[in-house]
Amino acid sequence: MPATILIVDDDDGVRSMLKLAFEAHGYEVESAASAAQAKPLLASHSYDAVLTDMRMENDTAGYDVVRAASALSHRPATVILTAYPLLAQQWREAGADAVLQKPAQMSHMLDLVDSLVARRK
């Protein structure tokens, strides 16, 4: 069974590009355009990983996604992807496993998520 990932980003182009890349890499992908859309998905699905933008409906919406994912009993791997690294300074305290600065190299992002998912299994 393929690993599953939830991609959360308010930019349609980024979301689509990430979806295509992770699907081509063998992941089953779902996506959301905001933390508000992601939270019900997290509550009703069991993802292996969550990749979230930091700034969406507010400057720290990515932390809301990470906290919601971290509170789950199956705790998926969580990665914050941001163009604003100063906003992501407390990423470990929020419960994220990693933070990547945009634009991130796709191969590095895929390898990182693969590694985090493998550690959880």
C-alpha positions as CSV (number, residue, x, y, z in Angstrom):
1,M,0.0,0.0,0.0
2,P,1.5,3.4,-1.0
3,A,2.3,5.9,1.7
4,T,-0.1,8.8,2.0
5,I,0.6,12.5,2.3
6,L,-1.5,15.6,2.9
7,I,-0.2,18.7,1.1
8,V,-1.4,22.0,2.6
9,D,-0.6,25.2,0.6
10,D,-2.8,28.2,-0.4
11,D,-1.0,28.5,-3.7
12,D,-2.8,26.4,-6.3
13,G,0.4,26.1,-8.5
14,V,2.6,24.9,-5.6
15,R,-0.1,22.5,-4.4
16,S,-0.5,21.0,-8.0
17,M,3.3,20.8,-8.5
18,L,3.9,19.0,-5.2
19,K,0.9,16.7,-5.8
20,L,2.3,15.6,-9.2
21,A,5.8,15.1,-7.8
22,F,4.7,13.1,-4.8
23,E,2.3,11.0,-6.9
24,A,5.1,10.3,-9.4
25,H,7.3,9.2,-6.4
26,G,4.6,6.7,-5.4
27,Y,2.6,8.5,-2.8
28,E,-1.1,8.7,-2.5
29,V,-1.8,12.5,-2.2
30,E,-4.6,14.6,-0.9
31,S,-4.4,18.4,-0.6
32,A,-5.9,21.3,1.2
33,A,-5.7,25.1,0.5
34,S,-5.7,26.2,4.2
35,A,-5.2,25.0,7.8
36,A,-9.0,25.2,8.2
37,Q,-9.4,22.8,5.3
38,A,-6.6,20.5,6.5
39,K,-7.9,20.0,10.1
40,P,-11.0,17.9,9.2
41,L,-8.9,15.9,6.7
42,L,-6.4,15.1,9.4
43,A,-9.2,14.1,11.8
44,S,-10.8,11.7,9.3
45,H,-7.8,10.2,7.5
46,S,-4.6,8.5,8.6
47,Y,-1.7,10.1,6.7
48,D,1.9,9.0,6.8
49,A,3.1,12.5,6.2
50,V,1.9,16.1,6.2
51,L,3.7,18.9,4.2
52,T,2.4,22.3,5.0
53,D,3.1,25.9,4.0
54,M,3.6,28.3,6.9
55,R,1.7,31.4,5.7
56,M,-1.8,30.8,4.5
57,E,-4.8,32.3,6.2
58,N,-2.5,33.9,8.7
59,D,1.3,34.1,9.2
60,T,1.5,30.9,11.3
61,A,-1.2,28.7,9.9
62,G,1.4,26.0,9.3
63,Y,1.8,25.6,13.0
64,D,-1.9,25.0,13.3
65,V,-1.6,22.1,10.8
66,V,1.5,20.7,12.6
67,R,-0.2,20.9,16.0
68,A,-3.3,19.2,14.7
69,A,-1.2,16.4,13.1
70,S,0.9,16.0,16.2
71,A,-2.1,15.5,18.4
72,L,-3.2,12.5,16.4
73,S,-2.6,9.0,17.9
74,H,-0.9,7.8,14.7
75,R,1.2,11.1,14.5
76,P,2.2,11.5,10.8
77,A,5.6,13.0,9.9
78,T,5.3,16.7,9.5
79,V,7.3,19.1,7.4
80,I,6.9,22.9,7.1
81,L,7.7,24.4,3.7
82,T,8.1,28.2,3.9
83,A,9.4,31.2,2.1
84,Y,9.6,33.0,5.5
85,P,12.1,31.1,7.6
86,L,12.0,33.6,10.4
87,L,8.3,32.7,11.0
88,A,9.4,29.1,11.3
89,Q,12.0,29.6,14.0
90,Q,10.0,27.6,16.6
91,W,9.2,24.7,14.3
92,R,10.5,22.0,16.7
93,E,8.4,23.5,19.6
94,A,5.3,23.3,17.4
95,G,6.0,19.6,16.8
96,A,7.3,19.7,13.2
97,D,9.9,17.1,12.2
98,A,11.6,19.4,9.7
99,V,11.4,22.8,8.0
100,L,12.4,23.5,4.4
101,Q,12.9,26.9,2.8
102,K,11.2,27.7,-0.5
103,P,12.2,27.1,-3.1
104,A,13.3,23.7,-1.9
105,Q,15.0,21.2,-4.2
106,M,12.3,18.6,-5.1
107,S,14.8,15.7,-4.8
108,H,15.8,16.8,-1.3
109,M,12.1,17.3,-0.3
110,L,11.2,13.8,-1.5
111,D,14.2,12.2,0.2
112,L,13.4,14.0,3.4
113,V,9.8,12.9,3.5
114,D,10.7,9.3,2.5
115,S,13.2,9.2,5.4
116,L,10.7,10.6,7.9
117,V,7.9,8.2,6.8
118,A,10.3,5.2,7.0
119,R,11.3,6.2,10.6
120,R,7.6,6.1,11.5
121,K,6.9,2.7,10.1
